[in-house]
Amino acid sequence: PFYDRVCASIRSIDPDHVIFLDGNRHGTAFDMFSEPAENTVYTLHDYALAGFADSGRYPGMSRGEYVDRDFILRKFLERAEYMRRTQ
């Protein structure tokens, strides 16, 4: 609802302005969006667990999960699913 109000306000003044929107949970969850809005960029912030959350070894265990290149790729693809699906 907040994004709906903000986008409507911006569009009422400038219908051509590019709007950037973050997802929930620090820009990693986009399930609250349905169809993408016209002239809108959905920004993904993909902060990998290793090094950021726990300052642990990489590759290695972080929050009970083994984090390596494959793990990070799977997480990125999961988080980018909305953008890939809606192009």
Secondary structure, DSSP 8 states (H G I E B T S, - for coil): -HHHHHHHHHHHH-TT--EEEE-HHHHTB-TT--S--TTEEEE-----HHHHTS---SSEEETTEEESHHHHHHHHHHHTHHHHHH-
